[in-house]
Each structure stands twice: as C-alpha cells, then as structure tokens.
Amino acid sequence: MVTIKDVARHAGVAPSTVSYVLSGSRKISDETRAAVRAAIDELGYHPRASARTLRRARSEVLVLAVPREPGKYRAVDGRFAIDIGDTARDLGYDLLLMTDPDGVRGLTRVARSGLADGAVLMAVRESDPRVAALRKHGFPAALVGHGDESETDSPPWVDLDWAAAAGLAVREAVAAGHRRIAYWASADHEFAARNGYALRGLAGAETAARTSGAALVVRRSTVDPTALRARLAEVLTARPRPTALLVQHLIPLPLLLDEIAALGLRVPDDLAVVLVGSLPDEPAPRLLPRIELPVGRMAEAAVRLVVSAVEGGERAAGDHELIAPRMAEGPPVAAPGG
C-alpha cells in the first residue's frame, strides 16, 4: 500500500508538505503543489475522502502531556519530547507541550476546545486519571508507558518491559558471580504516584533475585541529595557488603558515583554498577554495563498510534507494544573483586 511517506519521497518533500497539499490548510507554492500532485498520480495514492474532510477541521496539533513538579527534573522527558516532536512533524503535526502535574484539567480543556487532535501521555500511572478523562471526551490518545494491564479498553501504548529489564540486570550480575546485589529503585515520589516503570522495575528485580538465589537489598532513590548519600552509605557500608549495584533511578547517577568513590570503593573493582534504562548515546553511561531505553523507537511508535487514531484508523491487535530489553554493547558486568 502506498503511504504518504512514499509520496513525499517521490516528490522530494517532507510528509507534512504532502499533508498540507491534501488538506489545503497551509499555503504551498504552485511548483511544490504540482510535484506532490504528480507523485500522487504516478504512485496511485488514494487518501480516504473522509480523512481529507476531517483534516480540514483539525488543528494538526498533538499535545504531549508530561507531568512535571518543580525540582523533579528528568532528562528522559526532554529526549522523548524531541523525538516525539520530530515524528509528529514528519507526519504533518505540530506539538504542544503540557507540563501540568495533574494533567486532567489541562487535557480536558484541550479535548473540549479543539486546540489539539490527540494526546501522547508520559509518566503513566497504574490507574491514570488522565486516561479516564480523555476516554470520557472520546479524545484520541497513545501512551508512552502503560498502566493497569488488566484494563482491556486502555488506549494504545508502547513501553519497555521494565520487569524484564530489571530481571535481566539481576541475572547478568548473578552470571558474573555476584550473590549480594543492591537495587537502586525509582524515587520515592515515583512510587507514591504509582508510575508503572517504578512498580514493574522493582517487581522484576525481586522476582529475578528469588529465582536466582541472590540476596537483594532494595533502596528507593530520592531527590534529596543528603538523604540519597545517607541511603547509599547505609547500603554500601553494611556487612557483608553488596558487590553489585543495579541503578534504575539514573537522574542522580553522577552523585551516586561520587559517593561510591568517597566511600573508598572503585568501580568495577570493588563494586560493579549496572544501569537499567539509560538514555542512548550519552557518554558517561556508555562506560558502564547498561540496558538502554529505546527512546526513538518508543517515541515514533506512540506518535504513529495516536495519529492512526486521529485519522480514523482501526485499532490493531498489536497496538500494545512491550519492548524486550537487551544489554547494550559495551563493557560486561565485572566479576566480584575485579
């Protein structure tokens, strides 16, 4: 089937330009319009008439809902926003960023006003009130992450299998010879919000430890540097001391590594450090064994899912995508003592 991207490639323009030619929503030069029309005719592209009609009434804007509280910065949100924006632009949509910590009132206002055509939700909770609000208004949405897996009518979503990722980190440490392992879980406020990645990551680590026979010590992270140092020191000065530290809450990674050094421990000679859900292409994490978060793949999938819903596509059986984790290329998990 010929797609809008095929037409764009044939005409030598962006997919958004093809969308603008079809919808008539923006001024396009006669030369470009002719090139697009010629490509449509040559390739036999047939957009649905109903979709074209609806497009004229749309805002051609998607809203990205990222709850943010002051002082609780997550670099991953910025990476997702960039990649989601890039994919949205390629598909002919602009992106509106909403950072309201609650999200329900803002999304309800957007759904009622027609300010945007669909929403991408991040930091998804186990039972997310934003999902219920959007469902009430029949507003298309897709999730980066997912909530309660028992809900059969949840919006389409894409997520890393956080339970499997944490379990993989535990098994890799055990395979390297570690029997006393510490798990640095998500932060207190993420558990309080019942964010899916926090709950599933911890559950996966605990399950893998039980099945492998490893002794697992769990500490929840915190945004308070003083409390963070105290929690880490408590774990790493215990006797017997863990020989591996698996880190899911990566925001304070530089502080964690500094505190490990201040305690007189060398990585990886005295303590193996394994990262769970690191951002691709960041230089510091690449020096450590890690499971990367597939940001680009997740961002593109979420945008395509919501655009499909906006443009009247039928929901497919595969509109819930759980991505299997893998160890990234780089250093392996070091054995205890070196």
VEXDO-298276 format. One line per 3 residues: number of its first residue (from 1); their letters; for each residue y negated, x negated, z of N, C-alpha, C. Coordinates in steps of 0.02 Angstrom, whole numbers, plus 50000, padded with zeros to 5 digits. Example, Ala and Ser with C-alpha at 12.3 -4.5 7.8 and 13.67 -1.06 7.14 Angstrom:
REM residues 2
1) as) 50284/49340/50390/50225/49385/50390/50165/49340/50390  50112/49358/50354/50053/49316/50357/49998/49355/50394
***
This chain:
REM residues 338
1) mvt) 50060/49958/50000/50000/50000/50000/49938/49956/50000  49891/49972/49956/49829/49934/49952/49785/49952/50011  49757/49901/50044/49714/49912/50102/49642/49894/50086
4) ikd) 49598/49911/50132/49527/49896/50123/49516/49820/50121  49559/49783/50156/49553/49710/50155/49572/49682/50086  49621/49713/50053/49639/49691/49986/49580/49702/49938
7) var) 49547/49758/49944/49489/49773/49902/49434/49722/49915  49421/49708/49979/49369/49660/49997/49384/49591/49968  49446/49570/49973/49466/49504/49947/49457/49501/49872
10) hag) 49476/49554/49838/49471/49557/49765/49399/49557/49742  49355/49590/49781/49285/49595/49762/49243/49536/49787  49273/49495/49831/49237/49438/49859/49185/49458/49910
13) vap) 49200/49510/49949/49153/49533/50000/49191/49543/50066  49155/49559/50119/49185/49574/50184/49213/49645/50184  49266/49658/50224/49292/49727/50229/49238/49777/50250
16) stv) 49192/49755/50292/49139/49801/50313/49096/49823/50254  49086/49778/50205/49046/49796/50146/49081/49851/50106  49147/49845/50099/49185/49898/50065/49176/49964/50101
19) syv) 49180/49961/50168/49171/50022/50208/49102/50053/50196  49050/50011/50192/48983/50036/50182/48975/50068/50113  49008/50038/50062/49005/50066/49995/49038/50135/49994
22) lsg) 49095/50141/50028/49131/50204/50029/49094/50258/50067  49061/50238/50122/49029/50288/50165/48958/50302/50145  48926/50254/50109/48856/50263/50092/48810/50258/50152
25) srk) 48835/50227/50207/48797/50226/50269/48745/50170/50272  48750/50121/50227/48701/50066/50226/48684/50049/50154  48625/50020/50145/48602/50002/50078/48640/49940/50055
28) isd) 48671/49945/49997/48708/49890/49966/48680/49880/49896  48674/49816/49876/48646/49802/49810/48690/49832/49755  48658/49848/49698/48695/49877/49642/48750/49832/49618
31) etr) 48737/49766/49617/48787/49718/49594/48849/49718/49639  48837/49717/49705/48893/49717/49752/48931/49783/49750  48893/49838/49746/48925/49904/49742/48970/49909/49680
34) aav) 48946/49882/49624/48985/49884/49562/49049/49843/49569  49043/49784/49602/49101/49741/49611/49154/49775/49655  49131/49809/49707/49177/49844/49751/49211/49902/49715
37) raa) 49172/49941/49677/49200/49997/49640/49250/49974/49588  49235/49917/49556/49282/49890/49507/49347/49870/49540  49342/49838/49599/49403/49817/49634/49444/49878/49656
40) ide) 49410/49931/49677/49445/49992/49697/49483/50021/49637  49451/50022/49579/49483/50050/49520/49542/50006/49498  49532/49940/49498/49585/49894/49475/49646/49896/49520
43) lgy) 49635/49900/49585/49690/49898/49632/49720/49967/49646  49684/50019/49626/49709/50087/49638/49704/50107/49711  49650/50086/49745/49641/50103/49815/49616/50175/49820
46) hpr) 49649/50214/49864/49631/50285/49871/49620/50302/49944  49559/50292/49970/49546/50313/50039/49550/50388/50043  49573/50413/50102/49579/50485/50110/49510/50517/50107
49) asa) 49506/50572/50070/49442/50607/50065/49417/50630/50133  49465/50652/50176/49444/50674/50243/49416/50616/50282  49445/50557/50274/49420/50499/50310/49351/50482/50287
52) rtl) 49337/50487/50221/49270/50471/50195/49219/50521/50222  49239/50584/50226/49193/50634/50250/49176/50622/50324  49228/50607/50363/49217/50594/50433/49176/50532/50444
55) rra) 49185/50482/50403/49149/50419/50410/49074/50429/50408  49051/50476/50365/48979/50487/50359/48949/50513/50424  48991/50545/50466/48966/50573/50528/48976/50526/50586
58) rse) 49004/50468/50574/49019/50422/50629/48962/50373/50641  48966/50342/50700/48916/50292/50717/48936/50223/50692  49000/50214/50676/49028/50149/50656/49016/50097/50711
61) vlv) 49023/50120/50773/49017/50077/50832/49077/50089/50877  49104/50035/50904/49156/50038/50956/49125/50014/51021  49146/50042/51076/49123/50019/51142/49178/49979/51175
64) lav) 49161/49921/51201/49207/49879/51239/49189/49887/51313  49234/49917/51351/49222/49931/51422/49255/49877/51464  49213/49834/51494/49236/49778/51536/49204/49785/51604
67) pre) 49237/49815/51653/49206/49822/51719/49189/49754/51748  49127/49746/51770/49106/49682/51798/49065/49693/51861  49085/49658/51914/49048/49660/51976/49011/49595/51985
70) pgk) 48950/49597/52012/48912/49535/52022/48951/49483/52061  48950/49421/52036/48983/49366/52071/49057/49360/52055  49083/49403/52013/49155/49401/51997/49163/49390/51922
73) yra) 49147/49328/51901/49148/49309/51831/49218/49294/51807  49234/49315/51746/49298/49299/51714/49285/49274/51643  49299/49210/51632/49287/49181/51565/49328/49217/51512
76) vdg) 49385/49243/51532/49429/49277/51484/49394/49338/51453  49350/49370/51491/49315/49429/51464/49271/49409/51404  49237/49351/51411/49195/49328/51356/49235/49312/51294
79) rfa) 49293/49280/51303/49335/49264/51245/49359/49327/51211  49381/49376/51249/49403/49439/51219/49346/49474/51184  49287/49474/51214/49230/49508/51183/49214/49478/51115
82) idi) 49216/49412/51109/49202/49379/51046/49255/49398/50993  49318/49393/51012/49371/49407/50963/49374/49481/50945  49362/49525/50993/49360/49596/50978/49301/49612/50932
85) gdt) 49244/49580/50946/49186/49590/50903/49198/49567/50832  49232/49510/50824/49246/49484/50757/49291/49531/50718  49344/49556/50750/49389/49602/50716/49354/49668/50700
88) ard) 49314/49693/50746/49278/49755/50734/49231/49747/50674  49197/49691/50670/49151/49679/50614/49189/49677/50548  49248/49645/50548/49288/49641/50487/49309/49711/50463
91) lgy) 49316/49757/50510/49338/49825/50493/49279/49873/50484  49218/49846/50486/49160/49888/50473/49128/49921/50533  49141/49895/50593/49114/49923/50654/49073/49872/50692
94) dll) 49020/49896/50724/48983/49856/50772/49013/49867/50842  48992/49824/50889/49022/49826/50956/48968/49835/51009  48979/49884/51052/48935/49897/51109/48973/49875/51172
97) lmt) 48941/49833/51214/48972/49809/51275/48949/49850/51334  48998/49875/51374/48983/49913/51434/49014/49878/51493  48974/49857/51542/48999/49819/51600/48994/49857/51665
100) dpd) 48983/49922/51663/48980/49963/51723/49045/49955/51763  49041/49937/51828/49102/49928/51868/49146/49990/51870  49115/50049/51870/49154/50111/51871/49179/50129/51802
103) gvr) 49134/50133/51754/49152/50145/51685/49159/50218/51666  49177/50261/51713/49191/50331/51696/49128/50366/51672  49073/50359/51709/49012/50394/51690/48985/50369/51623
106) glt) 48986/50302/51615/48960/50274/51553/49001/50295/51493  49068/50292/51499/49111/50311/51444/49106/50385/51429  49098/50426/51481/49090/50497/51470/49026/50511/51431
109) rva) 48973/50475/51449/48909/50483/51413/48916/50463/51339  48952/50408/51327/48963/50386/51258/49004/50437/51219  49057/50462/51250/49101/50510/51217/49063/50574/51199
112) rsg) 49019/50596/51243/48982/50658/51231/48926/50650/51180  48896/50590/51178/48836/50580/51138/48850/50560/51066  48911/50535/51053/48925/50509/50986/48896/50440/50975
115) lad) 48877/50405/51029/48849/50338/51023/48900/50290/50994  48965/50302/51007/49019/50261/50979/49075/50306/50956  49119/50278/50915/49175/50317/50887/49239/50309/50927
118) gav) 49246/50254/50963/49307/50240/51001/49294/50186/51051  49342/50175/51096/49333/50127/51151/49393/50081/51156  49378/50019/51175/49429/49970/51195/49418/49957/51269
121) lma) 49469/49968/51310/49463/49959/51383/49498/49895/51404  49464/49856/51447/49494/49797/51477/49498/49806/51553  49532/49758/51586/49542/49761/51659/49572/49829/51677
124) vre) 49627/49846/51645/49657/49912/51653/49693/49917/51720  49681/49971/51754/49712/49982/51819/49778/50019/51812  49816/50019/51866/49882/50052/51865/49874/50126/51848
127) sdp) 49827/50160/51879/49809/50229/51861/49734/50227/51848  49715/50217/51786/49645/50203/51770/49607/50268/51758  49556/50282/51798/49518/50345/51790/49481/50349/51723
130) rva) 49467/50292/51693/49433/50293/51628/49476/50324/51574  49541/50312/51578/49588/50340/51529/49587/50416/51533  49590/50442/51595/49590/50514/51604/49525/50545/51579
133) alr) 49468/50511/51591/49404/50536/51568/49400/50540/51492  49424/50488/51458/49421/50488/51386/49470/50538/51356  49527/50545/51388/49576/50595/51363/49547/50665/51368
136) khg) 49510/50678/51421/49479/50744/51431/49432/50762/51373  49398/50711/51345/49350/50722/51291/49380/50710/51222  49445/50694/51219/49476/50681/51155/49448/50621/51120
139) fpa) 49427/50571/51159/49393/50512/51131/49444/50457/51118  49448/50431/51056/49498/50379/51040/49488/50316/51082  49543/50287/51103/49539/50226/51144/49601/50184/51133
142) alv) 49595/50119/51147/49652/50073/51150/49640/50028/51209  49694/50004/51238/49690/49964/51300/49711/49892/51288  49674/49845/51317/49696/49776/51323/49724/49770/51393
145) ghg) 49790/49773/51398/49823/49783/51462/49852/49853/51463  49887/49870/51517/49913/49938/51521/49922/49957/51594  49924/50022/51605/49930/50048/51672/50001/50068/51689
148) des) 50009/50129/51709/50074/50154/51731/50120/50164/51671  50174/50125/51670/50220/50128/51612/50257/50194/51608  50257/50234/51662/50292/50298/51660/50252/50352/51625
151) etd) 50187/50339/51611/50146/50387/51576/50162/50387/51502  50189/50441/51478/50210/50445/51408/50152/50460/51361  50096/50485/51388/50040/50503/51345/49982/50454/51351
154) spp) 49996/50393/51372/49942/50344/51378/49917/50323/51309  49854/50300/51305/49828/50277/51241/49868/50216/51216  49861/50199/51153/49894/50138/51128/49869/50077/51166
157) wvd) 49912/50028/51176/49891/49968/51213/49929/49907/51188  49901/49849/51205/49933/49785/51193/49924/49743/51256  49975/49705/51275/49971/49667/51336/50020/49608/51334
160) ldw) 50003/49556/51370/50052/49503/51384/50101/49531/51436  50164/49513/51430/50213/49533/51480/50203/49487/51540  50159/49509/51586/50141/49467/51643/50200/49454/51689
163) aaa) 50242/49503/51699/50301/49493/51741/50346/49439/51711  50357/49443/51646/50398/49392/51613/50364/49324/51614  50297/49323/51608/50261/49259/51608/50267/49224/51675
166) agl) 50257/49261/51729/50264/49231/51796/50336/49210/51808  50383/49253/51786/50453/49235/51793/50471/49172/51755  50443/49165/51695/50456/49105/51655/50430/49043/51690
169) avr) 50371/49048/51720/50343/48990/51756/50388/48970/51814  50413/49019/51851/50458/49004/51907/50522/48971/51881  50551/48998/51829/50614/48970/51803/50604/48899/51776
172) eav) 50547/48886/51743/50533/48819/51718/50527/48770/51776  50496/48791/51830/50490/48747/51889/50558/48733/51920  50599/48786/51925/50666/48777/51953/50708/48732/51909
175) aag) 50702/48740/51843/50740/48698/51796/50720/48625/51802  50658/48612/51822/50635/48543/51830/50656/48514/51897  50686/48555/51940/50712/48530/52004/50674/48554/52065
178) hrr) 50624/48597/52057/50585/48621/52114/50621/48678/52149  50623/48674/52216/50654/48727/52255/50605/48759/52303  50549/48727/52316/50495/48756/52357/50434/48763/52313
181) iay) 50415/48825/52299/50364/48840/52249/50311/48885/52280  50248/48870/52265/50192/48913/52286/50166/48950/52225  50150/49014/52235/50122/49055/52181/50051/49075/52201
184) was) 50001/49051/52162/49931/49068/52173/49916/49129/52131  49919/49187/52164/49915/49251/52128/49843/49269/52111  49834/49327/52081/49767/49352/52065/49727/49361/52129
187) adh) 49662/49374/52121/49617/49377/52178/49623/49443/52216  49599/49441/52278/49603/49500/52322/49575/49562/52288  49516/49556/52257/49484/49616/52228/49524/49643/52168
190) efa) 49563/49600/52134/49603/49623/52078/49664/49663/52103  49691/49643/52160/49744/49682/52190/49716/49748/52218  49657/49745/52248/49626/49805/52276/49614/49857/52221
193) arn) 49595/49832/52161/49584/49877/52104/49649/49899/52071  49704/49867/52091/49771/49881/52063/49771/49868/51988  49742/49811/51969/49744/49790/51899/49816/49772/51880
196) gya) 49836/49794/51821/49906/49786/51801/49929/49714/51799  49888/49669/51773/49909/49599/51766/49922/49567/51835  49882/49587/51885/49891/49560/51952/49958/49583/51983
199) lrg) 49969/49648/51979/50030/49676/52009/50093/49651/51974  50091/49649/51908/50151/49631/51871/50166/49556/51876  50113/49515/51876/50124/49444/51883/50158/49426/51948
202) lag) 50133/49454/52003/50163/49440/52068/50234/49466/52071  50246/49527/52046/50314/49554/52047/50362/49511/52007  50339/49486/51950/50382/49444/51909/50400/49378/51943
205) aet) 50352/49348/51977/50365/49286/52012/50415/49296/52069  50406/49350/52106/50451/49363/52162/50522/49378/52139  50528/49415/52085/50594/49430/52058/50629/49367/52034
208) aar) 50593/49324/51998/50623/49262/51972/50643/49216/52029  50604/49214/52082/50621/49171/52139/50685/49195/52173  50691/49261/52180/50751/49288/52212/50813/49272/52171
211) tsg) 50809/49282/52106/50869/49271/52064/50886/49197/52056  50836/49154/52063/50849/49082/52054/50863/49046/52120  50851/49079/52175/50864/49048/52241/50808/49003/52265
214) aal) 50750/49005/52232/50694/48963/52253/50657/48995/52311  50629/48953/52354/50587/48977/52409/50516/48984/52382  50489/49045/52383/50424/49058/52353/50374/49077/52407
217) vvr) 50318/49041/52409/50262/49057/52453/50207/49086/52409  50182/49145/52426/50130/49179/52386/50064/49178/52424  50011/49161/52390/49944/49169/52416/49901/49203/52364
220) rst) 49864/49254/52385/49816/49285/52340/49753/49243/52338  49724/49239/52280/49663/49200/52271/49602/49239/52298  49544/49208/52295/49483/49238/52320/49424/49207/52283
223) vdp) 49369/49244/52281/49308/49218/52250/49266/49179/52301  49287/49179/52364/49251/49143/52417/49278/49071/52419  49237/49021/52400/49261/48952/52398/49288/48927/52464
226) tal) 49255/48945/52520/49278/48921/52585/49346/48950/52602  49354/49014/52590/49418/49047/52603/49472/49019/52557  49453/49005/52495/49502/48977/52447/49528/48910/52471
229) rar) 49482/48866/52492/49504/48800/52516/49550/48807/52576  49534/48853/52621/49575/48862/52681/49645/48887/52663  49649/48935/52617/49714/48962/52597/49757/48909/52563
232) lae) 49725/48870/52519/49763/48818/52484/49786/48764/52532  49742/48743/52578/49761/48692/52627/49819/48715/52671  49817/48779/52690/49872/48807/52730/49939/48801/52694
235) vlt) 49938/48814/52629/50000/48811/52590/50024/48740/52581  49977/48695/52564/49997/48627/52544/50005/48579/52602  49987/48600/52663/49999/48557/52721/50058/48582/52763
238) arp) 50089/48636/52740/50148/48662/52776/50206/48613/52768  50252/48618/52815/50312/48576/52811/50373/48621/52816  50419/48617/52767/50415/48574/52708/50362/48600/52659
241) rpt) 50332/48554/52623/50278/48570/52577/50306/48591/52509  50274/48641/52476/50293/48657/52407/50284/48597/52362  50327/48590/52313/50321/48536/52265/50293/48559/52198
244) all) 50284/48625/52191/50256/48653/52129/50208/48709/52147  50153/48713/52112/50103/48765/52121/50093/48801/52054  50109/48865/52052/50101/48906/51992/50037/48947/52000
247) vqh) 49991/48942/51953/49924/48971/51961/49913/49026/51909  49906/49088/51934/49887/49143/51889/49812/49155/51890  49780/49149/51948/49708/49158/51952/49674/49092/51934
250) lip) 49652/49088/51871/49630/49024/51843/49555/49012/51847  49517/49061/51868/49444/49052/51872/49426/48993/51917  49457/48986/51976/49439/48930/52019/49481/48867/52007
253) lpl) 49512/48859/51949/49556/48802/51937/49523/48735/51953  49461/48722/51931/49430/48657/51948/49426/48646/52024  49409/48699/52060/49405/48694/52133/49474/48682/52163
256) lld) 49525/48715/52137/49593/48704/52161/49615/48632/52151  49601/48605/52092/49621/48536/52077/49583/48487/52121  49519/48500/52133/49479/48457/52178/49507/48458/52248
259) eia) 49526/48516/52272/49552/48522/52340/49621/48489/52345  49662/48495/52293/49726/48460/52293/49716/48385/52300  49668/48358/52263/49652/48286/52268/49625/48268/52336
262) alg) 49583/48313/52365/49555/48299/52432/49609/48297/52486  49663/48333/52474/49719/48332/52521/49765/48271/52511  49746/48228/52464/49784/48167/52452/49845/48176/52408
265) lrv) 49847/48230/52370/49904/48244/52327/49887/48228/52255  49935/48199/52220/49925/48182/52149/49964/48231/52106  49931/48252/52051/49962/48297/52001/49981/48255/51940
268) pdd) 50044/48254/51920/50101/48293/51944/50146/48255/51991  50127/48193/52011/50173/48151/52050/50194/48184/52115  50145/48212/52152/50160/48244/52216/50164/48320/52211
271) lav) 50131/48348/52161/50129/48420/52154/50125/48439/52080  50176/48474/52056/50173/48500/51987/50130/48563/51986  50084/48567/51939/50041/48626/51932/50055/48658/51864
274) vlv) 50072/48722/51865/50088/48760/51804/50040/48820/51800  50010/48830/51742/49961/48883/51732/49993/48944/51699  49975/49003/51722/50002/49065/51696/49944/49106/51667
277) gsl) 49940/49109/51600/49888/49149/51568/49824/49111/51554  49829/49047/51537/49769/49007/51522/49742/49026/51453  49678/49012/51442/49646/49026/51378/49665/48973/51327
280) pde) 49679/48993/51266/49696/48944/51214/49638/48897/51200  49655/48835/51184/49607/48785/51159/49558/48759/51211  49565/48778/51274/49522/48748/51325/49549/48679/51343
283) pap) 49507/48628/51346/49531/48560/51353/49567/48545/51419  49539/48566/51476/49569/48548/51540/49640/48577/51549  49650/48642/51536/49718/48669/51544/49769/48636/51499
286) rll) 49748/48609/51442/49796/48579/51396/49830/48517/51425  49802/48490/51479/49832/48432/51512/49888/48452/51560  49898/48517/51569/49947/48542/51617/49998/48586/51582
289) pri) 50059/48592/51608/50106/48641/51581/50077/48711/51589  50085/48753/51538/50049/48816/51540/50082/48869/51496  50068/48931/51513/50084/48989/51472/50017/49018/51451
292) elp) 50002/49018/51387/49936/49039/51364/49933/49115/51353  49874/49141/51363/49860/49212/51349/49842/49218/51275  49880/49257/51237/49867/49262/51164/49806/49306/51149
295) vgr) 49747/49279/51164/49685/49319/51160/49674/49347/51090  49678/49304/51039/49664/49326/50971/49710/49381/50949  49774/49373/50962/49823/49424/50942/49811/49490/50978
298) mae) 49797/49487/51042/49786/49547/51081/49722/49583/51060  49669/49544/51048/49604/49573/51029/49610/49609/50962  49641/49576/50913/49648/49606/50847/49691/49669/50850
301) aav) 49746/49666/50888/49790/49725/50892/49754/49784/50924  49715/49771/50977/49680/49826/51011/49629/49860/50965  49591/49820/50928/49541/49848/50883/49574/49888/50828
304) rlv) 49627/49862/50799/49661/49899/50745/49691/49964/50771  49715/49964/50832/49743/50025/50861/49690/50078/50870  49631/50059/50895/49579/50110/50906/49549/50132/50840
307) vsa) 49541/50086/50792/49514/50105/50727/49561/50153/50692  49626/50141/50699/49675/50187/50669/49668/50257/50699  49657/50260/50765/49648/50325/50798/49583/50358/50775
310) veg) 49530/50319/50768/49465/50346/50747/49470/50375/50676  49505/50339/50633/49507/50359/50563/49563/50408/50547  49594/50434/50599/49640/50489/50589/49711/50469/50575
313) ger) 49729/50405/50588/49797/50383/50576/49845/50414/50627  49907/50423/50606/49958/50449/50651/49978/50394/50700  49989/50413/50763/50013/50365/50812/50083/50343/50794
316) aag) 50093/50277/50794/50158/50249/50776/50199/50237/50839  50265/50232/50829/50309/50218/50885/50295/50151/50916  50267/50104/50878/50253/50037/50902/50182/50027/50926
319) dhe) 50148/50082/50949/50079/50073/50969/50071/50049/51040  50127/50032/51073/50127/49997/51137/50161/49930/51125  50121/49876/51129/50147/49809/51112/50146/49764/51174
322) lia) 50205/49744/51197/50212/49699/51253/50233/49631/51226  50189/49581/51234/50199/49516/51202/50239/49470/51248  50294/49444/51223/50336/49399/51262/50301/49332/51272
325) prm) 50303/49304/51333/50270/49240/51346/50311/49181/51322  50278/49125/51313/50313/49063/51298/50273/49005/51326  50308/48951/51341/50273/48890/51363/50236/48861/51304
328) aeg) 50174/48843/51314/50134/48812/51261/50155/48740/51250  50140/48715/51191/50153/48645/51177/50111/48601/51223  50142/48547/51247/50107/48503/51293/50155/48474/51343
331) ppv) 50129/48448/51399/50172/48416/51448/50221/48465/51479  50281/48444/51492/50330/48488/51526/50316/48488/51601  50350/48532/51636/50345/48533/51709/50379/48470/51736
334) aap) 50341/48432/51775/50367/48369/51802/50416/48384/51858  50465/48339/51867/50513/48346/51921/50481/48329/51987  50508/48352/52042/50480/48335/52108/50477/48260/52118
337) gg) 50421/48237/52143/50414/48166/52157/50403/48124/52096  50382/48154/52040/50366/48115/51982/50389/48143/51919
***
